[in-house]
Amino acid sequence: MSAASQMSSPGFDAAAPTSEPDALAVVGLTCVYRVRGRDREVLHDVSFRVRRGEAYGLVGESGCGKSTVALAALSYLPRNGRITAGHIAIAGRDVATLDANALRTLRATTISMVYQDPARALNPSLRIGRQLSEAFEVAGTTRSEARERALRMLARVRIASPERVMECYPHQLSGGMQQRVVIAMALASAPALLVLDEPTTGLDATVEAEVLDLVAKLREETGTAVLFISHNLAVIKRMCSRVGVLYAGRLVEEGATRDVFAAPRHPYTVGLLRCLPGVERSKDHDRLDTIAGSPPPPGAPIEGCAFANRCRLADERCSREAPPPHRFAAAHGTQMSRCHYYLRATTLPRAVEAQQHVTAPPAGAPVEPVTRVALRAAHLSKTFVVSGERLRAVHDVSLELSAGETLGLVGESGSGKTTLAKLLVGLLAPDPGGELELDGKPLPPRVDRRDDEQVKSLQIVFQNPDSALNRAHSVRHLIGRALSKLGALRGRAHNARLVSLVDAVRLPQRYLGARTRQLSGGLKQRVAIARAFAGEPRVLVCDEPTSALDVSVQAAILNLLTDLQRERGVSYVFISHDLHVVRYVSDRIAVLYVGRLLEIGSARDVFEGPHHPYTEALLSAVPTFDQPDGHDARIRLSGDPPSAQTPPSGCVFHTRCPRKLGAVCEQHDPAFADAGNGHAIRCHIPVDELRVMQRVARRT
């Protein structure tokens, strides 16, 4: 690609050096999918480049074309997809000019990709050692040499006991371990370009931080360029020096990450950033801003600006004229925005609903006691037998949930959050000795032993609505069946209640006849929430309900849950690995580790401290927009969480604790210490000492 063509392309910085070919150059890329006999355009005139050794972020809502860009770069478009204009060059080689053998060589030696779900990228029938060795054998090494290199690569991606992991099947590894294995396979060829497509979406905070550290370190060591696709804007800020924002298949803004996120110049970027539940935000202070509507469906004809029908700055000109790429100097380079009114983007009015505020109690004010306890769990434990060995997934957990309260459950994968949720709703029965009460009355442990009133009073919303909703039935049938089973409604009362439920979750009635496969992720989750509210539940367990959603859809769902709680007085148990989300929605937070409850208290107290050393490490791992560039205050925990089959003696966290005192932690299980205001911390270190330690750590 010539220097002249680079300078004329709308996605390029004319001031950038062009002495060597970029790791990836995308110029005027337009792609279509052939669906039902017609071409549907999914990318339109997209241009950007990733320089050698650079990390470039690509963000935008689902359906905006992010993954299609990645697939096109690897020439992996599905059979019904094709490039109709523009070209792609990898390390200076035009991908379109390569035959099948040359493409195979390119993929084996120059470019690699890490997908969102590592479990689907690994062959479940092959051991890790065989799969990883194959990546080296493709490059021509012998089988014995490939195995040695595979062992070294596993060590390089910070996997302890690589010999043991080589003998494992994928299902025997945690999600974080699987992702590290996939990264090891991708790096086996020392590629010039590494494409990461949502690589941390399903990971908890500590594992996500480890994976991001690994990618940054390996990029520094090898000079590999990275194209990082994600809907997590804080991760992009931490990892990428430049960022491009895609909307409806168009690159609407691009520039240095620090410039774009500090002073966005497209209303869509402004809207995405306002959707984020930051560290200081709470449902008691204000509502999250939202972006009204949804992106146009792929292939829909677009006149003027693609964002016009959702933009609160749009006028007649925006609907009539497609905005050109406006370029201007920013603090850290050239910034580009496809908006007629890019100079006014930061004045974008907030959504009307986001201007409603709730007065929060002053900092330090005691939490007002709530008279009625909706749900009480006492001494809950759950033991499974795995391969003849006992695995205690939940160990002696006691907690209370007040009426109208949200209790957030946090902890790493394997900490017992989902098992505890299933115990509460009766999908699992606790070990003998555990007790459950609903509204002060004993609650049978199994859902099949509960009466109709108890079943409809305690419902659950799962993380993945695709798995929870029957794809063969319409939205009307799914919600209507729940009404018939839980509400015992018939005829006009049934129909009226169905319409009111749909309206309550802000689901347009035109979708009642649709199948779930025809709905977006956000709409599916609204159907799942409507179904859960069919019986007017008093307690709703939300198990990662927003982790797979875009930030704009997430904001709408969080606002919806908050509205329903205020209107109906429902209580929530809210499980998430996104601590910003947990902080926003929760009144109190409980921290689990290897099935044990280590800390519980108000959201403000748990976040502001003093905290348990494990909570301190979790909070330090969360990427934030407020963190200064180059500043890394993360507390790195050694190793993975211990197995629940063989938990450590004494304090269960002592094998990884950076504040370990010594033998007392190894030999004695600490009791809960009172930190005031209902805040309890299970640690041998006195609360006052924790407070001083953590204040000093924050200052340094």
C-alpha positions, 0 to 999 in steps of 0.5 A: 500500500502506498504512502499516498493511499494511506494519507488519503484514507479516512482512517489514517493519521497522515502524520504517522511514519510509513517507512515499514508496512503496518501489521494490519492495514484496512482500507475502504473495507466494505463487506456484505452477507448474502441472506435470503437472496439479497446482499446485506451490507455489514461494513461500509468504507472502514479504514484503519491501521495497526502499527507494528507493536501497537495495541489498537482497540475496536469498540461498539455495540453488538452487530456493529461489525467488530467481529466481521472486521476480524474475520475479514482480516483472517479471510475467515468470512462465512460462505455467504460473506464477501468483500465488495470494496477496499482491501486488507494488508497484513505485514504488507501483503494484500490478503485478497491476492493470496491463494489457499496455500499462501493463506494457510501459511499466513495464518500459521506464521503471521496472524493469530486469533483468540476468540471470546469463548476459549472452551469452544476454541479447544477440542474437548476430546484432545489433551491440552498437550496434544493441541498445543504441540500441534501449533508448533508441529505446523511450523515444522518442528518434531513432535518431541521438540514441539512438546518441549516448546509447548511446556515452555510456552505454558510457563510463559503464559504464567501457568503453574505445573505445565506438565500437569496441565499438558495432561488435562482435557479442556473441561478440567481447567478453569476459564482463565486457564483455558484462555491462557492455553488459547493465548499460548497456542496463538503465540506459538508462531510468534505472529506479527498480529494477534487478534483478540475478540472479547477475550475477557468477557466471561472472566472474573476481575482477577483472571481478567487482570492476569490475562491483560497483564500477560498480553501486555507483557508478551506484546512488549517482549515480542513486538506483536501488534494487537487488534483488541475487540471488546465492549469493555471500554475500561479494558480498552483504555488500559490496553490500547494506545489508539481506538476506533469506534464502530457503529452500524458498520461504519468507523465513526470516531478514531484517535488516541485512546486518551483523546477519544475517551477524555474528549469524545467528538461523536455523540455515539462515543459520548453515549457509550461512555455515559452508560458506564456505572463508574466507581462512584455511581450508585442507584441511590444517587442517579440513573445511568444514561442510556442510548435510546433505540438500537442500531439498524439491522444489518443491511438496512438502507441508511441515508445520512448519518447512521446514528441520526435516529438515536442521536439527541443532537440530530436535525434534518441535515443529519437525516439527509447528508452522510457526515464526512470524516472530520479531522482535527488535532488532539492532545496526543495525535490526530482525531477523526469524527464522522459527525456534522456537529463534532464540536458540540458532541460533548454538549449532548443532552442526557436522556430524560430518564437519566435526569431523575435523581434520588437523594442518597444518605450522607457518607458515614450515615448509619444504614436504616434498619428494615423491619421485614427480612424477606429471605434468611439463609442459615448455615448453608453448605453444599457438598458434591462428590466428584470422582469419589472425592468430596467437594464442598462448594459452599461452606457454612454461609449465613446471610439475610436479605431485607425487603426492597434490598439488593445484596451483591455476591462477588468472588472469583470463578469457583467461589460458590456464587452460582451454587449459593444462588441455586441453593436459595431458589431450591434448584439444589438442596443444602447439606443437612443443618442448613435452613432457609426462611421466606418472610419469616416462615420455613422454606423447603430446601427443594423447589419441587417441595415448595407450594405455589406461593413460595415458588412464585415468590422466589425466582431467578434470572440467568446469565444467558437468556438463550439457554433459559428461553425456549427458542421454539416459542414466541415471546407471548407464549413464554411470558403467558405460560409463566403467567398461567403457572405462577399467576393462575390467570385466564382470559382477559385478566391474563392478557391484561397482565401480560401487556402490563408486564411487557410494558413494565420491562420496556419491551415493545408489544410488536415483539410479542409474536417474535421468537427469541432467535429474532431478538437482540441480547438486551431484548431477550434478557427483558423477556427473561425478566418479564417471565420472572416477574410473572408471579410478582416475586418478593425475591429475585436472584440475578445470576450475571444478568448483564455480563454478556451485554453491551454497555448501552443495553446493560445500562437499560437493564440496570435502570429497569431492575432499579425501577422495578425494585422501587415500584414493587419492593422486590429484593435482589440477590445480584451476582456479577464479576463486574464490580462496577455494576455490583457497586451501582446496584447493591445496598450490601455486598457479600464476598465469597472465596472457595465457598466461604463468606469472607466479608459482608457489609454496605456497598459503601463500606465494602468499597471504601474499606477497610476490606478483607485482603481478598476484597482489597485484591479484587477491587485493585484488579478492576480497570477504571477510567479514573486510574492515571495512565501508567499507574498500576496499583493492582495487588497480584495474587499468587497462583489460582484459588485452591480446590474446594476438594482440598481447601487449606487449613486455617484461613482459606485465603492464607495461601495467596494472601499478601498480608499473611501474618504467619502460623496463626493464619495457617492453623486457625480459621478467623472469626468475623470481626465487627467493622461497624455499621453491620460490616463484618470482616473474617480476618486475623488482622484487627480491623483498625490495622487493616484500615491503616494498612490500606490507607497507606497502600492507597496513598503509595 
